[in-house]
Amino acid sequence: MAESLFDTSAMEKPRILILGGTTEARELASRLAGDTRYNTVISLAGRTADPRPQPVEARVGGFGGAEGLADFLIAEKVALVVDATHPFAARISHNAAAAAMAAHVRLLALRRPEWQAQAGDNWTDVGSVAEAVTALGEMPRRVFLAIGRQEAFHFEAAPQHIYVIRSVDPVTPPLKLPDATAILATGPFAETDEIDLLKAHRIDAIVAKNSGGAATYGKIAAARKLGITVIMVERRKPADVPSVSDCNAALQRIDHWLSPA
Ligand SMILES: NC(=O)c1ccc[n+]([C@@H]2O[C@H](COP(=O)([O-])OP(=O)(O)OC[C@H]3O[C@@H](n4cnc5c(N)ncnc54)[C@H](OP(=O)(O)O)[C@@H]3O)[C@@H](O)[C@H]2O)c1
């Protein structure tokens, strides 16, 4: 076997693989980093050009589908996979479920709860980013796109709108849109800053994914205060696996499953 990513001086410790790319994954990794009972590695897709340092050993890049991930779990003798990927990263979650089953490894999903519309919110729920394009309508609008860069290309189908597009890394290839302003920024984003941004660009519609969590909720709260429409892309139904909604619950479940009584 090639050199292991796990700390092989601690062979007897249960090995935990965190599938990451989210704030929760990082938080869980930092809580497990100091826990000498476990041997933890975090896995990142490698989408971000300059990722933040991780609190535990990190591996970067795809596994080669569900089969590649199952091979990895067996080769590295992983005892538990925590799928702490983003709620809209559907493929890796599906692969994790299939690989864990094939490799007979326990799987726990760490999924933050969805945001719920409150009084004063003006949301239009849609099932996909492509549907969000249609939901904007024919009349030109001033649109804030906060959906990340991977699916921004869908909006080339609606060049009549004026766009402000925020992402961590630049959208590539550049969008073929006549009026689009790119903002490169990494959350968390405070509500007051979001209000300033929305006002400065005279935004009248936001397209967002229902990611949940506090780090990107500022724009939703800001939209409520300013009476701005939110086209909200809903989550797809998640894989049917044991799941928890925060780090504390994940740690409890990990202890219950892996720690000797
Ligand atoms: N989608 C979003 O809106 C969003 C937002 C914020 C952060 N993220 C994070 O960005 C990453 C990529 O998102 P995506 O939407 O492209 O995911 P995706 O469509 O579910 O995954 C595409 C492929 O990327 C690889 N991959 C994804 N997550 C990985 C991980 N943690 N470690 C190793 N390989 C991984 C897998 O490749 P192989 O099949 O070769 O294994 C997977 O099949 C995820 O880890 C996610 O947590 C996504």
The ligand as a Gaussian input file, in Angstrom:
#p B3LYP/6-31G(d) Opt

LIG

0 1
 N      -21.993000      22.859000      -4.293000
 C      -21.908000      23.932000      -3.509000
 O      -22.754000      24.848000      -3.565000
 C      -20.760000      24.058000      -2.528000
 C      -20.687000      25.205000      -1.718000
 C      -19.661000      25.317000      -0.773000
 C      -18.720000      24.306000      -0.658000
 N      -18.815000      23.224000      -1.461000
 C      -17.788000      22.169000      -1.288000
 O      -17.061000      22.080000      -2.483000
 C      -16.782000      20.725000      -2.808000
 C      -17.183000      20.451000      -4.234000
 O      -18.570000      20.726000      -4.390000
 P      -19.367000      20.164000      -5.657000
 O      -20.714000      20.789000      -5.641000
 O      -18.505000      20.222000      -6.887000
 O      -19.507000      18.635000      -5.223000
 P      -20.084000      17.366000      -6.000000
 O      -20.696000      17.775000      -7.297000
 O      -20.915000      16.607000      -5.055000
 O      -18.768000      16.517000      -6.252000
 C      -18.148000      16.408000      -7.496000
 C      -16.909000      15.564000      -7.327000
 O      -15.910000      16.271000      -6.599000
 C      -15.204000      15.371000      -5.744000
 N      -15.426000      15.803000      -4.354000
 C      -16.427000      16.569000      -3.841000
 N      -16.245000      16.793000      -2.549000
 C      -15.103000      16.153000      -2.205000
 C      -14.377000      16.030000      -0.993000
 N      -14.787000      16.640000       0.133000
 N      -13.223000      15.303000      -1.031000
 C      -12.784000      14.695000      -2.166000
 N      -13.434000      14.790000      -3.349000
 C      -14.573000      15.515000      -3.367000
 C      -15.747000      13.992000      -6.020000
 O      -14.931000      13.456000      -7.059000
 P      -14.723000      11.889000      -7.244000
 O      -16.017000      11.364000      -7.784000
 O      -13.572000      11.774000      -8.186000
 O      -14.416000      11.307000      -5.886000
 C      -17.141000      14.284000      -6.527000
 O      -17.700000      13.267000      -7.330000
 C      -17.519000      19.852000      -1.795000
 O      -16.572000      19.206000      -0.987000
 C      -18.413000      20.811000      -1.023000
 O      -18.433000      20.499000       0.355000
 C      -19.802000      23.073000      -2.400000

